[in-house]
Amino acid sequence: MAGDRVAPARDSEQAIAAALQRYRVMANVVGVLLILLIVVAVPLKYLAGMPTPVTILGTAHGWLYALFFLSAVDLALRAKWSLKGSIVTLVAGTIPFLSFVAERTVTRKMRVGERV
C-alpha cells in the first residue's frame, strides 16, 4: 500500500546516493550556464551591445545556483562533510570550469567512502 511506505533514513546509503545524483546534475547545469554566461553572453554585451543574453543567462544561473547550493548543502549534511569541504564545494559553483572539477572530486570521494 502507498501509505505503508517508509522513507529511507536521512543518512542511509540510498538517501546519500540520491543526494549525490542531485548535486551532480546541478553542478553540471550551473557549470555550463556559467561558462555560457562568461564566454558567450558577456562578450556579446560588451562587444556587440547585446545585453539580453547576460540578463537571461545571468538570471538563470542565479536561480539555478541557489538550487545547486541547496543540493550541495543537503549532500554535505547527509554525508557529514567537513566545513572546509562544504565551503570549497559551494564556492566552486561560482568559478568557471571549477564546478566540473569539484563535481568529479566529490563524486570520486563519495564513491570510495571518503569524507569531503
Secondary structure by P-SEA (a helix, b strand, c coil): ccccccccccccaaaaaaaaaaaaaaaaaaaaaaaaaaccaaaaaaccccaaaaaaaaaaaaaaaaaaaaaaaaaaaaacccaaaaaaaaaaaaccaaaaaaaaaaaaaaaacccc
